[in-house]
Amino acid sequence: MNAFAPALAKRAFLFDMDGTIVDNMAFHTTSWLAFFERHGHALDADAFFRDTAGRQGHEIIAKYLGEDADHVTLLAEKEVVYRELYGPHLATVLGFDQLIASARQAGVGLVVGTAAPAENIAFTLDGLDLRHRFDAIVGAADVQRGKPHPDVFLKGALLAGALPHNCIVFEDAPLGVEAARRAGMRVVVLTTTLPAEAFAAFDNVIAIVPDFSALDVDALFASVAPALAPHHQ
């Protein structure tokens, strides 16, 4: 008997946070637009989301305010706006709690893989008392490169003890789906932010759903074979 077989067979769910665990991307976009307006940039909301979803905050600051901008101070300013706007509405997407309870019962590892900074991870996961329900949490501070690079998901899988092809990622943004594709992982897309058509080009999407309520753990993993070839970059 192969002593490594149980570890190699470990399965895991990896969840993006914003727009996936919580339906908050409209609030993020609104707060970014308000922030940039203060700094002299009038931006289109749809174009802004398409260009930045899944990117880390410092990358967004650099894109619009330049590489030399004080992104630490500026991000802190933006996040205050976001938390004020979204705080009263903080809630998980329909069916999320039931899905992770079923996954835990089935022995599936649970990971958060997000581009969010530590302050926003604490705001969301601690605000919803979810932190203790995950085996690992990987955020912007834990990887050098944000999505669409695969780093956040590869590190999450490593911490969960699962091989990439035994992982399913839950995402709401094309950059996140691409990051999962490069990691060799299948994806369930939530249409909390963009319509299904925005994901038509991806070959690693196994389901597109409005929320978690109709998802079944065993059925999801039954749909992931054969494994994707990883596209690490």
C-alpha positions as a Python dict, from the first residue, in 0.01 Angstrom:
ca = {
    (1, 'M'): (0, 0, 0),
    (2, 'N'): (133, 344, -93),
    (3, 'A'): (176, 546, 226),
    (4, 'F'): (150, 869, 27),
    (5, 'A'): (-180, 787, -142),
    (6, 'P'): (-407, 953, 117),
    (7, 'A'): (-212, 1280, 98),
    (8, 'L'): (-205, 1276, -282),
    (9, 'A'): (-581, 1213, -292),
    (10, 'K'): (-660, 1511, -67),
    (11, 'R'): (-925, 1733, -220),
    (12, 'A'): (-973, 2104, -158),
    (13, 'F'): (-1204, 2395, -233),
    (14, 'L'): (-1031, 2729, -284),
    (15, 'F'): (-1251, 3037, -253),
    (16, 'D'): (-1182, 3382, -382),
    (17, 'M'): (-1326, 3616, -119),
    (18, 'D'): (-1462, 3941, -264),
    (19, 'G'): (-1747, 3874, -506),
    (20, 'T'): (-1745, 3503, -419),
    (21, 'I'): (-1784, 3440, -46),
    (22, 'V'): (-1950, 3780, -19),
    (23, 'D'): (-2136, 3970, -290),
    (24, 'N'): (-1951, 4296, -241),
    (25, 'M'): (-1781, 4388, -569),
    (26, 'A'): (-2028, 4668, -643),
    (27, 'F'): (-1921, 4826, -313),
    (28, 'H'): (-1553, 4780, -395),
    (29, 'T'): (-1601, 4940, -735),
    (30, 'T'): (-1801, 5227, -589),
    (31, 'S'): (-1536, 5293, -326),
    (32, 'W'): (-1253, 5279, -582),
    (33, 'L'): (-1437, 5522, -811),
    (34, 'A'): (-1502, 5761, -522),
    (35, 'F'): (-1137, 5734, -416),
    (36, 'F'): (-1001, 5802, -764),
    (37, 'E'): (-1243, 6090, -816),
    (38, 'R'): (-1085, 6255, -510),
    (39, 'H'): (-752, 6214, -687),
    (40, 'G'): (-865, 6362, -1018),
    (41, 'H'): (-970, 6051, -1215),
    (42, 'A'): (-1325, 6004, -1344),
    (43, 'L'): (-1352, 5632, -1435),
    (44, 'D'): (-1618, 5416, -1598),
    (45, 'A'): (-1738, 5150, -1353),
    (46, 'D'): (-1764, 4859, -1600),
    (47, 'A'): (-1428, 4930, -1762),
    (48, 'F'): (-1265, 4969, -1421),
    (49, 'F'): (-1390, 4630, -1304),
    (50, 'R'): (-1283, 4452, -1623),
    (51, 'D'): (-936, 4603, -1597),
    (52, 'T'): (-875, 4545, -1227),
    (53, 'A'): (-1083, 4256, -1086),
    (54, 'G'): (-852, 4012, -910),
    (55, 'R'): (-556, 4251, -904),
    (56, 'Q'): (-392, 4353, -579),
    (57, 'G'): (-457, 4702, -446),
    (58, 'H'): (-104, 4830, -503),
    (59, 'E'): (-129, 4723, -869),
    (60, 'I'): (-450, 4925, -909),
    (61, 'I'): (-294, 5230, -744),
    (62, 'A'): (8, 5205, -973),
    (63, 'K'): (-209, 5168, -1284),
    (64, 'Y'): (-393, 5496, -1226),
    (65, 'L'): (-163, 5702, -1001),
    (66, 'G'): (179, 5578, -1109),
    (67, 'E'): (445, 5346, -975),
    (68, 'D'): (581, 5613, -740),
    (69, 'A'): (251, 5675, -561),
    (70, 'D'): (244, 5603, -185),
    (71, 'H'): (27, 5295, -223),
    (72, 'V'): (29, 5210, 149),
    (73, 'T'): (-127, 5541, 250),
    (74, 'L'): (-355, 5556, -51),
    (75, 'L'): (-485, 5202, -3),
    (76, 'A'): (-561, 5274, 361),
    (77, 'E'): (-765, 5575, 248),
    (78, 'K'): (-959, 5369, -6),
    (79, 'E'): (-1030, 5083, 235),
    (80, 'V'): (-1183, 5319, 490),
    (81, 'V'): (-1431, 5426, 222),
    (82, 'Y'): (-1505, 5063, 133),
    (83, 'R'): (-1566, 4945, 489),
    (84, 'E'): (-1798, 5237, 558),
    (85, 'L'): (-2003, 5154, 249),
    (86, 'Y'): (-2017, 4776, 280),
    (87, 'G'): (-2016, 4721, 657),
    (88, 'P'): (-2396, 4737, 699),
    (89, 'H'): (-2444, 4479, 420),
    (90, 'L'): (-2185, 4216, 519),
    (91, 'A'): (-2324, 3866, 449),
    (92, 'T'): (-2224, 3542, 276),
    (93, 'V'): (-2360, 3447, -65),
    (94, 'L'): (-2665, 3219, -51),
    (95, 'G'): (-2573, 2856, 19),
    (96, 'F'): (-2210, 2920, 112),
    (97, 'D'): (-2236, 2808, 474),
    (98, 'Q'): (-2414, 2487, 378),
    (99, 'L'): (-2157, 2406, 108),
    (100, 'I'): (-1854, 2443, 333),
    (101, 'A'): (-2027, 2241, 606),
    (102, 'S'): (-2086, 1958, 355),
    (103, 'A'): (-1729, 1989, 228),
    (104, 'R'): (-1587, 1965, 579),
    (105, 'Q'): (-1798, 1655, 647),
    (106, 'A'): (-1660, 1500, 328),
    (107, 'G'): (-1300, 1572, 430),
    (108, 'V'): (-1245, 1844, 171),
    (109, 'G'): (-989, 2109, 261),
    (110, 'L'): (-1111, 2470, 266),
    (111, 'V'): (-892, 2762, 162),
    (112, 'V'): (-938, 3132, 94),
    (113, 'G'): (-725, 3264, -194),
    (114, 'T'): (-777, 3636, -235),
    (115, 'A'): (-609, 3950, -365),
    (116, 'A'): (-738, 4137, -61),
    (117, 'P'): (-505, 4292, 199),
    (118, 'A'): (-499, 4165, 557),
    (119, 'E'): (-729, 4441, 682),
    (120, 'N'): (-1006, 4345, 438),
    (121, 'I'): (-961, 3974, 509),
    (122, 'A'): (-1010, 4049, 878),
    (123, 'F'): (-1307, 4277, 804),
    (124, 'T'): (-1485, 4006, 605),
    (125, 'L'): (-1386, 3675, 763),
    (126, 'D'): (-1378, 3793, 1123),
    (127, 'G'): (-1691, 4003, 1069),
    (128, 'L'): (-1871, 3686, 962),
    (129, 'D'): (-1689, 3461, 1213),
    (130, 'L'): (-1555, 3246, 929),
    (131, 'R'): (-1179, 3244, 984),
    (132, 'H'): (-1180, 2929, 1197),
    (133, 'R'): (-1366, 2736, 928),
    (134, 'F'): (-1074, 2745, 683),
    (135, 'D'): (-756, 2539, 679),
    (136, 'A'): (-558, 2823, 522),
    (137, 'I'): (-602, 3184, 415),
    (138, 'V'): (-376, 3327, 145),
    (139, 'G'): (-397, 3700, 77),
    (140, 'A'): (-212, 3976, -102),
    (141, 'A'): (59, 3988, 164),
    (142, 'D'): (138, 3618, 121),
    (143, 'V'): (236, 3615, -248),
    (144, 'Q'): (450, 3839, -464),
    (145, 'R'): (228, 3828, -769),
    (146, 'G'): (-147, 3874, -787),
    (147, 'K'): (-395, 3714, -1026),
    (148, 'P'): (-383, 3619, -1314),
    (149, 'H'): (-60, 3461, -1189),
    (150, 'P'): (-138, 3129, -1018),
    (151, 'D'): (62, 3195, -700),
    (152, 'V'): (-227, 3250, -459),
    (153, 'F'): (-401, 2926, -559),
    (154, 'L'): (-85, 2718, -575),
    (155, 'K'): (13, 2831, -226),
    (156, 'G'): (-338, 2762, -100),
    (157, 'A'): (-332, 2409, -241),
    (158, 'L'): (10, 2347, -87),
    (159, 'L'): (-111, 2460, 255),
    (160, 'A'): (-418, 2239, 223),
    (161, 'G'): (-202, 1939, 129),
    (162, 'A'): (-378, 1894, -205),
    (163, 'L'): (-241, 1861, -556),
    (164, 'P'): (-369, 2127, -798),
    (165, 'H'): (-574, 1884, -1006),
    (166, 'N'): (-762, 1782, -689),
    (167, 'C'): (-867, 2140, -624),
    (168, 'I'): (-1175, 2334, -730),
    (169, 'V'): (-1163, 2713, -727),
    (170, 'F'): (-1467, 2937, -677),
    (171, 'E'): (-1430, 3270, -856),
    (172, 'D'): (-1626, 3566, -990),
    (173, 'A'): (-1366, 3737, -1210),
    (174, 'P'): (-1188, 3641, -1535),
    (175, 'L'): (-845, 3719, -1389),
    (176, 'G'): (-914, 3472, -1110),
    (177, 'V'): (-1035, 3206, -1352),
    (178, 'E'): (-717, 3255, -1554),
    (179, 'A'): (-506, 3225, -1237),
    (180, 'A'): (-675, 2893, -1163),
    (181, 'R'): (-622, 2777, -1523),
    (182, 'R'): (-249, 2849, -1495),
    (183, 'A'): (-246, 2653, -1169),
    (184, 'G'): (-411, 2352, -1338),
    (185, 'M'): (-735, 2389, -1141),
    (186, 'R'): (-1102, 2370, -1241),
    (187, 'V'): (-1335, 2658, -1154),
    (188, 'V'): (-1693, 2718, -1050),
    (189, 'V'): (-1789, 3071, -1155),
    (190, 'L'): (-2035, 3279, -955),
    (191, 'T'): (-2222, 3542, -1155),
    (192, 'T'): (-2239, 3785, -865),
    (193, 'T'): (-2041, 4039, -1067),
    (194, 'L'): (-2032, 3948, -1437),
    (195, 'P'): (-2267, 3750, -1665),
    (196, 'A'): (-2187, 3399, -1781),
    (197, 'E'): (-2080, 3526, -2124),
    (198, 'A'): (-1771, 3687, -1969),
    (199, 'F'): (-1630, 3337, -1903),
    (200, 'A'): (-1710, 3170, -2235),
    (201, 'A'): (-1345, 3149, -2343),
    (202, 'F'): (-1223, 2945, -2046),
    (203, 'D'): (-1182, 2569, -2076),
    (204, 'N'): (-1142, 2512, -1702),
    (205, 'V'): (-1489, 2628, -1595),
    (206, 'I'): (-1704, 2335, -1483),
    (207, 'A'): (-2010, 2530, -1368),
    (208, 'I'): (-2153, 2881, -1374),
    (209, 'V'): (-2403, 2956, -1098),
    (210, 'P'): (-2570, 3256, -931),
    (211, 'D'): (-2490, 3126, -580),
    (212, 'F'): (-2384, 2812, -391),
    (213, 'S'): (-2729, 2675, -311),
    (214, 'A'): (-2754, 2408, -584),
    (215, 'L'): (-2396, 2278, -561),
    (216, 'D'): (-2311, 1925, -446),
    (217, 'V'): (-1961, 1838, -323),
    (218, 'D'): (-1937, 1491, -478),
    (219, 'A'): (-2089, 1601, -809),
    (220, 'L'): (-1837, 1883, -839),
    (221, 'F'): (-1537, 1657, -792),
    (222, 'A'): (-1685, 1397, -1028),
    (223, 'S'): (-1667, 1660, -1302),
    (224, 'V'): (-1298, 1752, -1269),
    (225, 'A'): (-1133, 1453, -1443),
    (226, 'P'): (-923, 1439, -1647),
    (227, 'A'): (-687, 1683, -1482),
    (228, 'L'): (-580, 2003, -1650),
    (229, 'A'): (-218, 2051, -1747),
    (230, 'P'): (-83, 2338, -1536),
    (231, 'H'): (22, 2663, -1704),
    (232, 'H'): (252, 2806, -1436),
    (233, 'Q'): (386, 3152, -1504),
}
